[in-house]
Amino acid sequence: MNSPCGLRFLRPYLYRDIPIPRRAVYLRLFSTTKCVSSENAPLDEPNINLRQRPINIYLKGTKRKKTPSKVPISKSDQRLEKLKAANALEWPRIVQDKRAVTIEEFHRHYHGILRQSGAQSPDLVVIRGRITSIRIASSKLAFIDIIENGYTVQTIVNFSELGGLANIREKEFKTWVNLVRRGDFISLFGHPCKTTGYLEELSIRAKEMPIILSPALHVLPLEFEDPESRVRNRHVDMLVNQITSDTIRARSEVTQFIRNFLLNNQFIEVQTPIIADAAGGAIAKPFTTVATEFPEKQLALRIAPELWLKRMIMGGIDRVFEIGPVFRNEGLDGTHNPEFSTCEFYKAYASLDELITMTEEMISGIASHVSALRETRLDSLPIMDVSRFQRPFRRIEFIPAIEEGLGEKLPDLSSISATEQLVALFERFSITVPPSPTLPRLLDRLCGTYIESQCEEPTFIIHHPACMAPLSKSFLDKKTEQVVSARAELFIGKNEIANMYEEENSPYEQRTKFEQQTRFRDDENKAVIEESYLEAMEWGLPPTGGFGCGIDRLIMLFTGASRISDVLPFGSLKNVVNLGSPAPRVASSKSAPALRSDK
């Protein structure tokens, strides 16, 4: 990634020096949606009979089986011919209509008005959405369910009530009903009503024949399970698997909750540079590139916005935050992706205890908010025990907890021989020495061995050794007689969720800590002395508290996702750039021909 084309992985086809098997790559990128149809599923199946069980776009409570199958690409031509014969390949422009309402607005407005069974409003409304199921009651009556922005409504299409199309024949009506299928976008015009019978469902009774706004040219599968196919066809995954779309909606809700929490506390949201001449603010390997304007200078994508945001504090903006992407050129696994989103905020005159209190309030609030969403809209999310997020959270001191686990005292971590003594300790206790045995990495390994395993419930690990937090203020802990940092890490489910500390605001102490970090430099820690930041500090940085959390891990926590790719709209970096072997051409879908419901 250090070549002049350092960011070429984002657009590999722009660089001729990369040999790309174009046919294979572009088939994988743009034709994989054809992998989701069942080989023997006819594209012109009639809709199910009302006496049969209705099939919704989301199937819950059923055990799904994978059905490998090859792809019948040519069968889409049958669908095209039928649509063409019915003049349904127009893709008309949307027409503004004052009577148009969203399905959410429809439910909110008429839920309280149409209370009695069989009630009907004289209002005429227009509703648009995607068909999720079609049930035929007779040759003159069909029920169509549509979804829009996560909300569904039933439509009753009765041939005898289509006053606007009095000249249409029954055969033409039946042909139209058998033409539309699950996945089509339609526009409906009719009266709001409440059905009779057991369900008494709020519905819309069509006054005119629904209009096809955008037909689906592929069969929308009833099941879609293969992980690789799902992430490479995320648009289909979102349609078929409700948990996928609910996770994305939950991500938006959590991000907005954090934003509102900070705005309500008088913070200002800003955007700081993503590309600069150096990547500071954290210990990580950066992505590097060059710009056309500065071909002789190597640039880097940011690994954290910290130093920029603290410059804002120096400039007089005492409460500032940013929510955005950062990039670290490191490994990729279930909880790590080279591109991820963070929230960082900085507050002048905030102590570590105040940061912990704010964090507890924020996390508890998110838990309550997501739990409420699950009870209403996002019902595919797993049930969450909100009681585990009751404040205050548990606190564990770093050095005492490790010494208790070891059964002996740690060496003086400020001494020159501290690293050698820790390596010897690792050998005595048969602990695996990390590949790059620097002092911070050795201490981090001890933390993972003796402390993180205790952090199933929300727990703050506090007062790390000073060498592990070079941007944090430090002090002598009288209990352990070690120099520690005014820092805390929040762990939940044994995963790090947030990091916070009192910022070092002495330019002299900060220089010393930068110099110390250069002695711990390795392949991932490209530590440098940030001269421009030190110069800015000379203008004065007030006592400041800083907080940072990974948005992706937070979403994993509150949605029950086991992999970071599940909470990213288009998966991990591997999925985005289409690395690895081609997606298997199997159908993780069922057409359910016996139910004749794959319309």
Disulfide bonds with the S-S distance in Angstrom:
none
